């Protein structure tokens, strides 16, 4: 299952405004965004829930809250439970500061310190994402891209060259704010799913949350909103896609009650498999959980 701790690192406070639209770059943007990030860092290190809530984007705060309660953990206490430190910016080289509309990012290269042992610190790429809400830039999230399998990119960065990946869509702020997710219910049970979708593009929806489409792959999720006692339901939207000749399509969804203690097996409460004649375009499956 996808862990929630990777969602919990996101940071800071202060109110700074920039000119409204279009693309913005340069030292002024860098200074504004770094101050927002460092304020979030301060809230995280002090374990100050109020400062954290005012410094991180409302979008990310909602995503984290939904993930925490779906794990049946205490919010916001679980936000500060990880021993991983916010990435430090000292010693990193800025590759890009860019804002498009109400979205922005800072991209750095260097030895990224998360509080791990010194021998584990490697040269990688760090991207910090920001959202502008009501005219105020707020920290949203970060992503570390490891360079172990990209020696040519690592060498170019070590030589001070501008990397080509900065021109890709992944390293271009999208320009518009993501849709705000609804607050999910607090479930009676933590639950997870395993979706196998080969020969199909399958989109799973449950509790008002729509997950990324799975095509020719296996996906595991901790279900946002979990399961409650009694009636629950999960919906699959399915589209057939071409398979290599001789390979049969496979579509199976399994849902489990997950134990609170790590390492213990879950309890299966749903298993559905598409018939050999083919899957329907849409199906809603009931899940009944008895106390």
Secondary structure, 3 states (H helix, E strand, C coil): CCCCHHHCCCCCCCCCCCCCCCEEECHHHHHHHHHHHHHHHHHHHHCCHHHHHHHECHHHHHHHHHHHHHCCCCCCHHHHCCCCCCCCCCCCEEEEEEEECCEEEEEEEEECCCCCCHHHCCEEEEEEEEEEECCEEEEEEEEEECCCCCHHHHHHHHCCCCCHHHHCHHHCCCCCCCCCCCCCCCCCECEEEEEEEEEEEEEEEECCEECCCEEEEEEEEECCCCECCEEEEEEEEEEECCCCCCCCCEEEEEEEECCCCCCCCCEEEEEEECCCCCCCCEEEEEEEECC
